[in-house]
């Protein structure tokens, strides 16, 4: 397993769940298009307008959290289309037409990205299509056909409630599917993965859902003048997300550059920090740490050797375990001090400061010491025993680490490492 990287081109997940999602999305899209073609399209101006919005949104999609792409304009437009109901919409689109428009527009929108070699995840696009289908089904089931935005509270209240229920259903389905994928791909406990997905949905997904509700309500009341009015906040949301994504990439590049400084100076072997971080992330996933803690853990593992630059001579092959306890503690303190000077990585500095503390005299008696410190300690030890040039087998390395359980290493972390190695983890 490796740390997720930004890549170019289309991405097809090889996992079993990814294949199921692809098949389900493709079957749903093709069936909806065939059914709509036989029945005929109602409300062509609305179908075309929302189809263009979805296609443009897919075309300008981007990545925010390194694990999936975001398309706020496309998502909001698709949800808005399935929630149309009002005096300006003579015949609201049925479920099949909603899915058909979303599927066709998605295919048209991603085509330029494919031709340009830009990143695109087919599984995530299919997830969006399934979620829109779920929202359309729920809305059609709970919103009586006579309800419309006619200015009366007797219509507006139940219609607004039906809209919120529909978008909540779409968000919940997407979170459950995403949690299942994370469990399969990263071996995260399903409850922890679902908690994380729901957290992302609450911060990002519901913003797109509410935009979809506003888009549907505005279009239903004022007709095709509605999309331009709601499009402005959607564009601002898109711009804000892209700025945040760019800042995150810059942030990570800076951390990785700092981590490579120890390799350039000869205080760690080539790729050692990245391998340690990959294993630390795998352990954090297995233990179900929250995303913010996972990010801090990864950064701490990457920067765990920075303090060695203050030592007189590098360790042979970057094997810091060959140094004395005092030297390792001093290097950890210096590394934490260097990281703290950044002004934004204090939580990472705290992990690095305690990354060489023996468990018996550290976290076993002080719960304030983060478990991430114990993870970095175990990950670094395993990497130095199994990594490039070490020559030890995973079984032999686990035997060596097992001798330090309860004294040097956190038993919970070692047990997690044992599960990961048992599942076939390799650098």
N, C-alpha and C positions, 0 to 999 in steps of 0.2 A: 504494500500500500504506500502511496506517496501523497504528499500534500497537494491538494488541488491547485492547478495552475490555470492561468488564462490561456486559452488556446484559440486557434483560428479554425474556420471550417465547421461543417456540420458535425454534430455529435449524436451518435446512437448508442444508448446504454446497452451493454451486453448482459445486464442482469435479467433474471427471469421476470421480475416485476416490470421492468422497462419494456420488455417484449410484449407483455400482456397489455400494457397501457397503449403501446403503439397499435396493436391489433384492434383493441377496443375503440380507440379514436378513429382509426381508418375505417372500420366497419360502420361506426356511427355516422361519420361524415359521408361516406359513399351512399349509405341507405337513405340518409336525409336528402341528399342531392337528387337521388333517383325518385324519391317520393314527391319532392317538390317539383321536379321536372314534369311528372305525370299530372299533378294537380294544377300546376301553374302558380306563378308568383303573384301575390297580392301586394299592393302598395309599393310599386316599383320605385318611386322617388325615395321612400324611406329605406328600402332595401339597398339601393345603390349608394345613398349617402352614408349609411352605417357601414356598408361593405368597404367603402373607400377609407373610412376612419380606421377600421380594423386592419386593412392592408397596410396603411401608412404606419400604424402602431407596431405591427409586426416587422416592418422594414427598419424601424429605428429602435428596435429593442436593444437592451444592454444588460450587462451583468452587474449586480450590486454586491452579493454575498459570496461570490466565488463558487457557488454550488448550483445556481440556476439563473436563467435570464429573466428579466422583467420587461413587461410591455404594458405600462400603465394605460396608454391611449387605447391599445387594442382591447385590453381587458375591460376597461370602462365602456367602450363602444359596444362590445359584444353583450355585456350585461344590460346596457341601456336599451339595446334593440329588443331583447326578449321581454322587457318590462313596459313596452309601449302600450298605452291604454288611455285614450282621451278623445276629445271632440275633433282634434285635427287628424286623427288616425281613423279612417273610416272602417277598415278591417284590420285588427291587430294581427301580427304574424303568428302562425301557429308554431308548435314546437319544432316540427320538421323543417319549416322554413328558417327559423332562427338558427338551427344547427347547420343547415345548408349554407346560409349566407356566411356564417362564421367560418365554416370549413373552407369554402371557396376563397374567401378573402384572405384567410391565413395562408393558403397555398400560394396565392398571388403575391402576398406581402413578403414571404420568405424567399421567393424565387430570386429577386435581385441580390439578396444576401448570399445565396448559394453560388450564384454566378460570380460574385465578388470575392468569394472565399472567406466571408465573415462568419463569426461564431454563431451557431444556431443549434438548438437542442430540440430534436423532433419529439422527444418524450414530453418535455415541458409544454410544447405547443399542443400535443394531444391531451395533456392534463387540463389545459385551459378549455379545450373544446368539450371535454367531459363535464367540467364544472359549469360551463355555460348551459349545456344540455340539462344538467340537474336543476339549475336556476329556472330554466324555461318550464320544465315539468312541474316544479313546485308552484311557480307563479300561476300557471294555467290551472292547477288543481285547486288553489285556495282563493283565487280572485274571480268572483262571479263575473260573467260576461257583461252584465249591465253596469258595472262600476266604471266611472270615468272621472276625469278631472273637470267637473262641471261647476266648481266653486262651492259646493256644499260640503260641510264637515262629515255628513253621513256617508259620503262617497270617499272623501279624501283620507279619513282615518283608516278605514279598512284597506283601502288601496295602498296607502303608505305602509301599513303593517305587512301586507302581502309582499310588497317589494323588499322590505327588510328581511322577511323570512326567506325569500328566494335567494337573495345575495348571501345571507348567512349560511344557507344550505350549500351553496356553491363553495364558500370559503371552508366550511367544515369538511366537505368531501375532498377538496384539494389538500387540506391539512392531513387528513387520514391517509390519503394516497402518498403524500410526501413523507409522512412518518414511516410508512411501510418501506418505501425506497431507502430511506436513511438507515433503517434497521438492517436491510439486506446488504446495502453497499458498505456501510461503516461499522456494522455489528454493534450499533447502539441499542440499548434497551428500548422497546417500543414506547413505554410510557414517557421516557425522557425525550425521545424523538418527537412524539406527539406534542408534548409540552413546548418544545422549541418551535415546531411548525405553527402551533396556535399563537405563540408569541410573535412570530413574524407576520402572521395573518392579522393580528391585532394592530401592528404598527404600520404595515404596508398594504396588506390585502384589503382591509376595510376602507382605507382611503380610496382605493380604486373602486371598491364596491359602492361607496357613497357617491362618488363621481358618476357612476353608472346610473344610480337612482336619480340624481339631479338631471342628468342628460335625458333620461326617459321622461321625467316629469316636465322638463322644459319643452321638449319636442312635442309631447302630447298636448300641451297647452297652446304653444305659439307656432307649432309646425316646424318647418325646416329652418326657421330662424333660431331655433333652440340650440342645435349643435355648435354654431359659431360662438354663441354666448358662453356656453360651458367649456368650449375648447380652450379658452384662455387659461383658466386655472389648471386644466390638464397639461398644457404646455409648460406652465410654471412647475408643476409636479415633476414632469419629465426632466426639465432642466435641473431641478434640485437633486433628483436621484442621480443624474449623470455626474454632477459635480461631486456628490458624495462618493460615487464609485471611483472617480478619478483620484480623489484624495486618499481613498483606501489603497489603491494601487501604488501611489507614491509612498505612502506610509510603509507598506510591505517591502517595497524595493529598498528603502532606506535601512530597514532592519536587516534585510539579507546582505546588504553591502557591509554593514557593521559586522555581521557574523563571518563573512568571508575574510575579514582582516586577520583573524587568527590563523586561517589556513595559509594566507599569503606570508605571514610572519613565521610559519613553521610550528606554531603552538598547537595545531590540530591537523589531522590528516585530511587530505582532499575529500570533501563531501561528508565529513564526520558530523558537523553541526546539522546538516540537512537530514542525515540518517537518524540522528538523535531526536530531532523534531518530529520526523515521521512516526517513530515509535511512540514518542510521548503523546502525539495526537491520537494514535491508535488506542493507547491506554485510556486517555481521556474520553474517547468515544465509548469504550467498553464500560467505563464507570458512569457514563451519562452526565458529564459536566455540561453546564449551560454554555451557549455559544460565546458569550463574553469571556468566560473563564477559559474556554478552549483557545481563543485567540491569544490570551495572555500566556497560556501554557506553551503554545507554539513559539511565541516570541522569546519566552524565557529559555526554552530549549535551544533555540538558535543562538542566543546571546550568552549561554551559560559559560562559555570559555573566554569571554572578553577579558576577564580579570587576569588571566594568565599572561597577558601582554606585559604586566608589571613585574613578572618574575624574571629572574636573571637569565635562565636558559630554558628553552622549550623541552617538553617531555619527549622521550624517544617515540616517534610515531604518533605523537599527540596523546599518549596514554597518561592522562592525569592521575589515574589510580596508582601509578608508581610513585607519586609524590607523597610526602608526609601529610598527616592530618592537618598540621599547622599551615603548611603551604597551601593546601586546598581551601582551608577556611579563609586564609588571607586573600587568595585569588577571588573567592566568592564575594567577600566584602568589597574588594576593589571594583569588581565587575558591577555590583549593585550600585556603588557610588557613581560609576560612570554612566550607568543607565538612568539614574535619578536626575542627572544633569540635563537630560533631554526635556524635562519638565512635563512630560505627558505619559511616561511609562513607569510611574511609581509602583503600580500594582505588579508590574513585571519585575522590577528591582527587588521587591519583597520576596518573590519566588526564588530569584537567583541567590539572594542573600542566604537563604536556608537550604539551598540545593545540595550542600555537602554535609548538612547536619546528620549525625547518626540518629536513627529513629528512636532508640532507647532514651537518649538524652535530649531529644528534640520534640517532635510532634506527639510522642507517646505521653509526654508530661505537659505539653503546651498546645492546646487545641487552636490557638491563634495562628500557629504556623500552617500555611495552606497545604493541602494535600498535593497541590501541583509541585511543590518543592520535592516531595517524596517521589513523584512521578519522574521528574527530571533526573533525580539521583539514580533511580533504577534504570531509566532509559539510557543514560550515559554509561553506566556500568555494563549493561548488556551490549551496547554498541562497541565498546572497547574490547569486549571479550569475543564478539562474533564478527565485527566489522572487517573492512578490508585489511589484509595483512595479519590478522590476529590468529587465524587458524583453528579456533575452537568451534566445535559443533554447537548447535542450539541446545542440545541435551546437556552437554558438558557445561555450557554457560549457565543454564538454569540450575544445575547442580551447585556450581560455585556461588551463585546468587542466593540459592536456598540456604547455604550455610550462614548467611548474614541476616536471615529473617528474624525480625524482632529486635535485633541489635543495630545493624547498619541500615536495613531496608524495611519499609512499611509493609507488613504482611498483606494488607488489602491490595496494595499496588503489585506486589510480587505475584499474588494469586491472579490478578488481572493479566499480568504479563504471561503467566503460564497458560491462560486460556487463549491469548492471542497467538502465542507460539504454537499451541496445539491446533489452531485453525490454519496453520501454514504460513504465518507471517514471515516474510523474508525481506532483507534490505535490497 
